[in-house]
Amino acid sequence: MPDKRLLLVEDEPGLQLALFDRLTAEGYTVETAGDGNLAVTRATGEPFDVIVLDVMLPGRDGFDVAKTIRQQGVQTPILMLTARSQVVDRVVGLKLGADDYLTKPFETIELLARIEALLRRAPSSASGVSLERYQFGDITVDVRKAEVKLKGVALDLSAKEFQLLKYFIEHRGATVSRDELLQEVWGYSSMPSTRTVDVHVAWLRQKLEPNPRVPQFILTVHGLGYKFAG
């Protein structure tokens, strides 16, 4: 499946290189991580179509990686790799958010088949972000309940502020223009001023940012618009 981004998390250099070469040859764009902490950083900070995750990792193991990125709202399909064959380990991995499990040693052709199966089952999503629940910093967003909490305490957001935040989350990492926000959030095809967007962004920052004057989640991209980095 060409044009698919894959995160390969494997600490054994020889195996990582062999899998990288084969997956690249199959048309995947492959990024790598050699430890659990880097895996979490990459998985929660970049969009991927599938994650191949080894269980035995330095820093934090694959079980903890899977649990953490699921808690962060990332719904990218996860295929776990392990030298363990015990049923209990497979069950633990699946309960923590893995979608499939492959025991080492394995044939590369089987790995490719498992990856393709996950991609066929996965809903198309550029960000891999769950639209039901999302967390960034001390903020938790429950889209189904239209509820936003800061350290467990509900925040008072207007309907338009919530819709704006939801749009930012759905387009995490992308630069969105004021005109796009006006059209998609407010429903305006044209408007003489985009001040409405700036005002609502300022209100959101006051409620969500630890320091609204130096925002770390809703960033201004000068001359272009805004980018959500939560």
C-alpha positions as CSV (number, residue, x, y, z in Angstrom):
1,M,0.0,0.0,0.0
2,P,1.9,3.1,-1.2
3,D,2.0,6.5,0.4
4,K,1.3,5.0,3.9
5,R,3.4,6.2,6.9
6,L,4.6,3.6,9.3
7,L,6.3,4.0,12.7
8,L,8.7,1.1,13.3
9,V,9.6,0.7,17.0
10,E,12.4,-1.8,17.4
11,D,15.6,-1.5,19.6
12,E,17.6,-4.3,17.9
13,P,19.6,-2.4,15.2
14,G,20.0,-5.3,12.8
15,L,16.3,-6.2,12.8
16,Q,15.3,-2.5,12.7
17,L,17.4,-2.0,9.6
18,A,16.2,-5.2,7.9
19,L,12.6,-4.3,8.5
20,F,13.2,-0.7,7.5
21,D,14.7,-1.8,4.1
22,R,11.9,-4.3,3.4
23,L,9.0,-2.0,4.4
24,T,10.5,0.8,2.4
25,A,10.9,-1.5,-0.6
26,E,7.2,-2.3,-0.3
27,G,6.4,1.4,-0.7
28,Y,5.9,2.5,2.9
29,T,7.3,5.7,4.3
30,V,9.0,4.4,7.4
31,E,10.1,6.3,10.5
32,T,11.9,4.6,13.4
33,A,12.2,4.7,17.1
34,G,14.6,2.6,19.2
35,D,13.2,3.1,22.7
36,G,9.8,3.5,24.3
37,N,10.1,7.2,25.2
38,L,10.9,8.2,21.7
39,A,8.1,5.9,20.4
40,V,5.6,7.8,22.5
41,T,6.9,11.2,21.4
42,R,6.7,10.3,17.7
43,A,3.4,8.4,17.9
44,T,1.6,11.3,19.7
45,G,3.4,14.0,17.7
46,E,3.1,12.8,14.1
47,P,0.4,11.2,12.0
48,F,1.0,7.5,11.1
49,D,-1.2,4.9,9.3
50,V,0.2,2.0,11.4
51,I,2.6,1.4,14.2
52,V,4.8,-1.7,14.4
53,L,5.7,-1.9,18.1
54,D,8.2,-4.3,19.8
55,V,7.3,-5.2,23.4
56,M,10.9,-5.4,24.8
57,L,12.2,-1.9,24.7
58,P,14.5,0.3,26.7
59,G,13.0,3.3,28.5
60,R,9.5,1.9,28.7
61,D,8.2,-1.4,27.3
62,G,5.7,-1.8,24.4
63,F,2.8,-2.4,26.7
64,D,3.3,1.0,28.4
65,V,3.8,2.7,25.0
66,A,0.5,1.3,23.7
67,K,-1.3,2.3,26.9
68,T,0.1,5.8,26.9
69,I,-0.6,6.7,23.3
70,R,-4.1,5.4,23.5
71,Q,-4.6,7.6,26.6
72,Q,-3.4,10.5,24.5
73,G,-6.2,9.8,22.0
74,V,-4.1,8.3,19.2
75,Q,-6.1,5.5,17.5
76,T,-3.5,4.5,14.9
77,P,-3.5,0.7,14.5
78,I,-0.8,-1.1,16.5
79,L,0.9,-4.4,15.6
80,M,2.9,-5.6,18.5
81,L,6.1,-7.7,18.1
82,T,7.5,-9.9,20.8
83,A,9.7,-12.9,21.5
84,R,7.2,-14.0,24.2
85,S,4.6,-16.6,23.3
86,Q,2.5,-16.8,26.4
87,V,-1.2,-16.2,25.9
88,V,-1.3,-13.8,28.9
89,D,1.1,-11.4,27.2
90,R,-1.0,-11.4,24.0
91,V,-4.1,-10.7,26.1
92,V,-2.4,-7.8,28.0
93,G,-1.2,-6.2,24.8
94,L,-4.6,-6.4,23.2
95,K,-6.3,-5.0,26.3
96,L,-3.9,-2.1,26.4
97,G,-4.8,-1.1,22.9
98,A,-2.9,-3.2,20.4
99,D,-4.8,-4.4,17.3
100,D,-2.8,-7.4,16.4
101,Y,0.1,-9.5,17.8
102,L,3.0,-11.3,16.0
103,T,5.5,-13.5,17.9
104,K,9.2,-13.6,17.0
105,P,10.7,-15.1,15.0
106,F,8.3,-14.4,12.1
107,E,8.5,-14.4,8.3
108,T,8.5,-10.9,6.8
109,I,5.8,-11.9,4.4
110,E,3.5,-12.6,7.4
111,L,4.4,-9.2,8.9
112,L,3.5,-7.5,5.6
113,A,0.2,-9.3,5.5
114,R,-0.7,-8.3,9.0
115,I,0.1,-4.7,8.3
116,E,-2.0,-4.7,5.1
117,A,-4.9,-6.2,7.0
118,L,-4.7,-3.5,9.7
119,L,-4.7,-0.8,7.0
120,R,-7.8,-2.3,5.4
121,R,-9.7,-2.3,8.7
122,A,-8.6,1.1,9.8
123,P,-10.9,4.1,9.2
124,S,-9.3,6.7,7.1
125,S,-7.9,9.5,9.3
126,A,-5.1,11.9,8.6
127,S,-4.3,12.4,12.2
128,G,-5.2,9.1,13.9
129,V,-6.8,11.1,16.6
130,S,-9.9,9.8,18.4
131,L,-12.9,12.1,18.0
132,E,-14.5,10.8,21.2
133,R,-11.9,11.6,23.8
134,Y,-8.6,13.6,23.5
135,Q,-6.1,14.8,26.0
136,F,-3.3,17.4,25.8
137,G,-1.4,18.9,28.7
138,D,-3.8,18.9,31.7
139,I,-6.8,19.3,29.4
140,T,-9.3,16.4,28.6
141,V,-11.8,16.8,25.8
142,D,-14.8,14.5,25.6
143,V,-16.4,15.2,22.2
144,R,-19.4,13.0,22.7
145,K,-20.3,14.9,25.9
146,A,-19.1,18.2,24.6
147,E,-17.1,18.5,27.8
148,V,-13.7,20.0,28.4
149,K,-11.9,19.6,31.8
150,L,-8.7,21.1,33.2
151,K,-7.2,18.8,35.8
152,G,-10.6,17.2,36.2
153,V,-12.5,20.4,36.6
154,A,-15.1,21.3,33.9
155,L,-14.4,24.4,31.9
156,D,-17.1,26.8,30.8
157,L,-16.8,26.9,27.0
158,S,-19.3,28.4,24.7
159,A,-20.7,26.3,21.9
160,K,-18.6,28.1,19.3
161,E,-15.4,27.9,21.4
162,F,-16.0,24.1,21.7
163,Q,-16.5,23.8,17.9
164,L,-13.4,25.7,17.3
165,L,-11.3,23.6,19.7
166,K,-12.8,20.4,18.1
167,Y,-11.8,21.6,14.6
168,F,-8.2,22.4,15.9
169,I,-8.0,18.8,17.3
170,E,-9.3,17.2,14.2
171,H,-6.6,19.1,12.2
172,R,-3.8,18.8,14.7
173,G,-0.4,19.8,13.3
174,A,-1.9,21.5,10.2
175,T,-1.8,25.2,9.6
176,V,-5.4,26.4,9.2
177,S,-6.3,29.9,7.9
178,R,-8.8,32.3,9.4
179,D,-10.9,32.0,6.3
180,E,-11.0,28.2,6.6
181,L,-12.0,28.5,10.3
182,L,-14.8,31.0,9.4
183,Q,-16.1,28.7,6.7
184,E,-15.8,25.4,8.6
185,V,-16.7,26.5,12.1
186,W,-18.9,29.6,11.6
187,G,-20.3,28.6,8.2
188,Y,-19.4,31.9,6.5
189,S,-18.3,31.6,2.9
190,S,-17.1,35.2,3.0
191,M,-16.7,37.9,5.6
192,P,-15.1,41.3,5.5
193,S,-13.2,40.7,8.8
194,T,-11.6,37.7,10.4
195,R,-11.5,39.4,13.8
196,T,-14.1,36.9,15.0
197,V,-11.6,34.1,14.8
198,D,-8.9,36.0,16.6
199,V,-11.3,36.9,19.4
200,H,-12.4,33.3,19.9
201,V,-8.8,32.0,19.8
202,A,-7.9,34.5,22.5
203,W,-10.8,33.3,24.6
204,L,-9.8,29.7,24.2
205,R,-6.2,30.5,25.1
206,Q,-7.3,32.2,28.3
207,K,-9.1,29.1,29.3
208,L,-6.7,26.4,28.1
209,E,-3.2,27.7,28.0
210,P,-1.0,27.7,31.2
211,N,0.3,31.1,30.0
212,P,-2.0,32.6,27.4
213,R,0.6,35.3,26.4
214,V,3.0,32.5,25.4
215,P,0.7,29.8,24.0
216,Q,1.9,26.2,23.7
217,F,-1.2,24.6,22.3
218,I,-2.9,27.0,19.9
219,L,0.0,28.6,18.0
220,T,-0.1,31.6,15.7
221,V,1.5,31.0,12.3
222,H,2.2,34.6,11.2
223,G,0.7,35.6,7.9
224,L,-1.1,32.2,7.6
225,G,-3.4,31.4,10.5
226,Y,-3.2,29.0,13.4
227,K,-1.8,25.6,14.3
228,F,-2.9,23.3,17.1
229,A,0.1,21.6,18.7
230,G,-1.6,19.8,21.6
